[in-house]
Amino acid sequence: MSSGTITQFLDAKYINLETYRNNDQPVQTPVWFVIDNGVIYVTTPSTTGKIKRLNYNKNVRIVPSDMKGNPKGEWVDATAYFANESESIQATKLRKKKYGLMAKLIGITVYRKGTPVVIGIKV
């Protein structure tokens, strides 16, 4: 990720993640994220539509946003992948540090719906 591209994400709390259905219809979802070594990481339960859509198509678009998904910058084309174990551990630590108590509370309730999966996003 170029430094100019990543700059717009540094102080953001949310990104709007656009993934694609198998008919190529875009689906936008505001999500929490962290950045490590130029990669943006998003954590989501294994049962979410994002996982299904990423299994179909790894191309995504992202933009800094508010909690409702309203863009606060420029959309960026990117490629997503499922993070390996060491990346997942690091991303989880960074997520807990960035979002604090809210990350713990969300983790308790949301991840009852499925095992947490960490998605890496490379621009």
Sequence and secondary structure as in RCSB ss.txt:
>XXXX:A:sequence
MSSGTITQFLDAKYINLETYRNNDQPVQTPVWFVIDNGVIYVTTPSTTGKIKRLNYNKNVRIVPSDMKGNPKGEW
VDATAYFANESESIQATKLRKKKYGLMAKLIGITVYRKGTPVVIGIKV
>XXXX:A:secstr
  HHHHHTTTT SEEEEEEE TT  EEEEEEE EEETTEEEEEEETTSHHHHHHHH  EEEEEEE TT  BSS  
EEEEEEE  HHHHHHHHHHHHHHHHHHHHHHHHHHGGGS EEEEEEE 
